[in-house]
Amino acid sequence: MPPYDVIVLGSGPAGLTAAIYATRANLKTLVIAGAVAGGQLMITTDVENYPGFPKGVQGPELMELWRQQTVRFGADFVDDNVTKVDLSKSPFRVWTSEGEHEGRSVVIATGANAKYLGLPNEDRLKGRGVSACATCDGFFFKGLDVVVVGGGDTAMEESLYLAKLCKTVTVVHRRHAFRASKIMQDRLFKTPNIKVIWDSEVIDVLGDQRVEGVRIKNVKTAQTTDLKVRGLFLAIGHEPATDVLRDQLRLEKGYIVLRPHDGFSTATSVDGVFAAGDVHDFRYRQAVTAAGFGCMAALDAEKWLQGHE
């Protein structure tokens, strides 16, 4: 089987936009979507700031529409995770559990993954009350008390979503001010069943078979308090999904480093390999900017392929 013109790694806004532009340029395109397809918008409830949806749209609905559009233009999909890559020369090789795939060019749009706290009992209780996705797991905490850790927009959004389901939501933040946007903070402070514990951090998760509480430490006084809750939700940021790319591309703090030439470009340190979205963008991290980078990466790949016929 001849190699694909473009292999896209990832199926979030960046990856699917890249695939749309590549297929419409008549490039044979494969999307390796991941075992859990759709990117971070799959765990986002109301998307209010994506252009073209004046009433907002649910994240999973938006990603399903995106995928339908990609399929319409003829992209192939493999719903599996990448296990290994060889970017030493073109055609580049990408492996999943289903086998090997070859591509003359590659667009990396693998995004980023949620960070955890690294607490003594956190990993043991994942899926038993510890979660990094309120929209995935919030349903299981109806009428219960939960804690959310974080201070950015994601923490505000997760807390507001959980407040619709849970008895109480306690936001624990290590500083005395959130870094979230003012509009999100205002919504949170106006929600009666959300309270905030400032200058504190969660230092352990309590419970045998499931979460029964969290241990909280005040960072100024060092005083510890045990709070009875049934759920711990982490909203403390993300790490770029680049483990499989180590020793293949230039990375800084895990993020892919772009190699601009002729002005701005999505080119990476390997000729013929491009990057789009949160896998390199640690500043903006928005769906609309990820989509923009996906467009750019596909256009860059098309131009590169034209020069390497």
N, C-alpha and C positions, 0 to 999 in steps of 0.2 A: 504494500500500500504506500503510495507516494506521501511525503510529509505534508502536513497542513502548512498553509502560508503563515497563519498566526495561531499560536496556542495562548489562550487567556487563562491565567491562574486566578480563580476567584469569581464570585458571582454576586457581589454587592453592586452599588451604583457605578463604581469605577470599572469593574470587570464587564458588566453587561453593556454599559455605554461603549466601551472599547469594542465589544463584539458586534454591536449594532453598526458602528462606523466601519469596522473591518469587512463585515459581510456585504454592506451596501457598496463597498468599493470592489466587490467581486473577488474578495480574498477568501479562500477556503479556511474556515475558522472553527476551532474546537474550544469550548469552554469547559475547563475542569472546575466544576462548581463547588466541590467540597461535599462531605457527607451531610453537613448541615448547610444548605445553600441559602443565599440571600443576603449575607453580611449582617451588619449590626442593626439595620432597619428591621430585621425580623424580630428583634426584641424591643422595638420601639412602638409605643401606642400611637398617640396622635402626632402626626407630622404636620405642623402648621405653617412651616416656612419654606416648603418646597414649591417653587413657582408652578402655577397652573391648577392649583387645588385651593380655591378660595375658602372652602369650608373645611380644609384639612383632609387628611387621608391616613388610614391606618398603615403602619409600616409594612406589615406582611402583604397587604393588598397592593401597595405601591410596587413592591418587589415582584409580585406575581404578574402585574401588568407589564413591568419591565421585561420579565423573562418571556412573556408571550410575544412581545415585540421583537425580541432577539430571535426567537424560534421562527417567527414569520419571515425573517430575512435569510433563514437557512443555516444558522449556526448549529453545530453538533454539540451535545452535552454529555459529560460524564459526571454523574453525581457521586463523586468519591474524593478522598483526600489525596494530595500529592505525597508520595512516600520518599521520592528521590529525584534529583534533577542532575543533568550533565550539561552545563553551559559552556563547555570548553571549546566547542566549535558548532557551526551550523551545518546540517540541521541539528537543532538542540533536541535533547531527549528528556522526556518527563515520564515518570513511572507512577502508577497508582496500583491498588490491589488488583485491578482488572488487567493490568499489563502495561506495555510501553507505548508511548506516543511520540511522534517526531514532528517538529515544527521548524520552519525556516526562520521564524522570528517568534519572540515570546513577549507577552505583556503580563507583568506581575501585578496583580491586584488582590493580594491575599488579605489585606486589611490588618486589623489588630484584634487582640483578645483581651478580655477583662482581666484585671489584676486582682489578686487575692492578698490577704493580710499576712499569710504565713503563720497563723496562730497554731498552738499545740494541737488543738482538736478540730481545726477548721476542715482539713482534708477528710478526716474520718466522718464528719457530719455533712459533707456536701451531698445534696439530694435528700437530706434528712432534716432540713431546716436552714441550711446554709446555701445561699444562692447569689448569683451575680446577675440575675435576670428577673425583675419583678413581673414583667408581662408573661414570662414563661411559667412562673411558679406562684404568682400572687393568689390565684384561685384557691390554692390549698390552704390559705391562711385567712379565709373568710371569718370575720368575727374574732380574730386573735390579735395578740399584741406582737409587734415586730420592731426591729431596729434597722435603720439604714445608716451606713457609714459613708461619708463623703460630703463635699461642699460645693461641687460644681453643678452645672445645669443638669447633668445626668442624675445626680443625687436628688435634685429637686423634682425632676420628672418621675423618678422611681417612687419617691415619697408620696407625691400627689396621686399617682396611680394606686399605690397600696392603700392610701387613705380612703379610697372609695370601697375597699373590700374589708379592711382590717378594723378592729376595734380601736387601736391606737398605733401610731407610728412615731417612734422616737429617733430623731436624727442626731447622731453623735459626730461631732466635728472637733478636730484637734486645735483649731484656732478659735478666735472670738468673732470671726466674720467669715461669711461665705464668699467664694469667688464667683458664684453663679451670677447670671444676668439679673438686673433689678426686677424685671417683670416676673421671672421665675421665683425669686425670693418673695416678692409681694404675694404671689399666689400661695406659697407655702405658709407664710405667716398668717394668712387669712383663713387657713383651714383649721377648724377647731380641734380635730383629733390628732393633729401633728404637734409635737413639742420638740424642743432642741436642747441638747446637753452640750454646752460649749467647753472649749479647752480640755477636751477629754479624748481618750482613745480606747477602743475595745482591745483588751489584751488576751482574752481567751473566750472560748465558747463552752458553755456548760451543758451537760446532758450525756446520758448513756447511749440509748438507742436513737434519740432524736434531740434536737435543740430544746433545752428547757430554760436557758438563760444565757446572759453574757456577763463577763466581768469587765467593768469599766474603770479606767485609771485617770484621775485628773492630772494633767501634765504639769500643773503649777504646784499642787500640794502633794502629789503622789498618793493621795487617798484613793482606795479602791472600793467599788460598790458593785454588788451583784444585782442585776436587773432581770426579773422574770419575764422572758419573752419566748415565743415559739418559733420565731424566724429571725435570721440575720442576713440582710441584703447588702452586698458590697457594690459601691458605685464610686470607685477610687481611681478610675483611669484604665488605660489599656496598654498592652505591649504589642508591637508589630509582629505579625505572624511570619517570621523569616527564619525559623530554626532550620528548615530544610535547605535554605540558601546559604548557610554559613560556609565559608571557604570557596564560594562560587562568585559572589559579588562583593563590592565594597559596601560595608555597613558601618554606621556610627550609632552606638547605643541601640543596636538592633534595627534601626531604620535604614532603608536603602538610600544610598547617596546618589543623587542625579549628577550627570556629567554634561552640563550645558555646553552646546557648541552652536555657532551661528545664531547667537541670541539665546533664547530659552528652549529647552528640550526636555523630554521625559527619558532620554537615554540614560542608561546605567553605565557602570564601569565595563560591561561586556558589550561589544558591538553587536547589535541586532536584538538586544534585550532591553525592554522598556518597563517603566514602573508607573503606577497610577493609584492615587488615593491614599488612604491612611497608612499604607505600608511604607510610604516615604514622607507623607505630610503630617508632621507632628504639630503644626501650627493651627491650621484652620479646622480640619477634621469634621467637615460638614458633608452631607449627602450631595449638595449641589456642587461643591468644589471637587469632590471625588468624581462626580459625573464629568465635570469639565476636564479633569486630568485624564479620564478614560478616553474622551474624545481626542485629546492631544496625543495620547500614546498610540492610538490607532492610526492617526494621521502621520505620526512620526514613523511608525512601523511600515505603513504603505510607502512612504517616501524612501525609506531604507531599502525595502524590497525592490523598488524600481531601480535603485542604484546597484543592485546585486543580482540582476537577472542572469 
